[in-house]
Amino acid sequence: MLDCCRYPLATPRLCANFPAVTAAIAAPAFTFEVLAYGLLVLGVFLALWLYTDRRDRALYAGRRKITFHCIRCDHLYTQPPGTDTAPCPKCNHVNTRLKF
């Protein structure tokens, strides 16, 4: 027979001698307050995410560069965004941008 102290989820039929073990703990009611709090927390996280995303785009817009690799002299160099081809500063060979 099962020991109800070791198996608290045993069926009530097996734990007739231990009524404290068979008493179910009532689950908290899913109320409007719980739903409102969850939506509030979700809204705060969404607002923080949008704020940091916009801030990072504004701060780092000028720092973004496109990387090029010269196939002739094996030189790595960068150019401002918006260019797909650029000449190498060492040998003037026109290269296409690196795509990852």
Protein Blocks (a to p, Z undefined) as FASTA:
>chain_A
ZZfklmmmbcfklmmmlmmlmpccddddddfklmmmmmmmmmmmmmmmmmmmmmmmmmmm
mmpccddddfklopacdddehiabdcdfklopacddddZZ
